[in-house]
Amino acid sequence: MILTEQLNIAYADQLIVEKLNLRIPEGKVTALVGANGSGKSTILRTMARIMKPQSGGVYLDGKSIHQQQTKEVARQLAILPQNPLAPDGLTVVELVSYGRFPYQQGFGSLSAEDKRMIDWALEVTGMVVMKDRPVDQLSGGQRQRAWIAMVLAQGTEIMFLDEPTTFLDMAHQLEVLKLLQKLNEEEGRTIIMVVHDLNHAARFAQHMVAIKQGLIICEGTPIQVMSCNVIREVFGIESDIIADPRTGVPLCMPYELANRAIAVNKMSCVG
């Protein structure tokens, strides 16, 4: 269980997130959505202990996450940041082995359990045949799968991902998102991710949190969050919400900027 209480996050003297109270559903995929600069990535990084809050707290199983030892936290949650970079020439299996760092003592070699977890992570992500290839020679989708394998090798129940599909083409986006869905459904992982594409969020997450200027505007199931009013408030666009003919989840069909639509309506009234 991970939650925040009265969480304030600031850059220098500028308050970005104020009094945030957020509870992440256990065993589900949660998508944080919002416009650029809304604070969603800042919230994710603070919940994952990369950033320190100005005040308030993040609690993991009832304990303050910022007061725990780094290795202790790393055994409970893992994070994949935006656009991670691997050293030139680093192979996939070497990258994945980094996920076992929280369990190693000093500069000790990999244990039998470490090797088992690395092999399992490579198998689950479909990267066994590529384990000896340099990460920098992989395609975008393969590279993301390699990083996800490293996160899996960490053996945590909670995974944070900051825009895992950024800069990927449609096929690779779908590849990564379906892998995360599989990890949630088959491994019971709690996954929290920042997602730019609303329709991806609605399809692959069971819980959505819509954020504007560091505040939660709406949270709940995709059906609860994906409404014309919420989309207008959070993104400033007018949209139609329809049901996906295959899955039944809501789809957002934007057609106009909200302020432009208001201006056009006013002109029509004057005419």
ABEGO torsion letter per residue (X at the ends): XBBBBGBBBBBEABBABBGBBBBBBBGBBBBBBEBBGAGAAAAAAAAAGABBBABEBBBBGGBBAAABBAAAAAAABBBBBBGBBBBBGBBAAAAAAAAAAAABBEABBBBAAAAAAAAAAAAAAGAAAAAABBAAABBAAAAAAAAAAAAAAAGBABBBBBGAABGBBAAAAAAAAAAAAAAAAAAGBBBBBBBABAAAAAAABABBBBBBGGBBABBEBAAAABBAAAAAAAAGBBBBBBBBAAAGBBBBBBABBAAAAAAAAAAAAAX
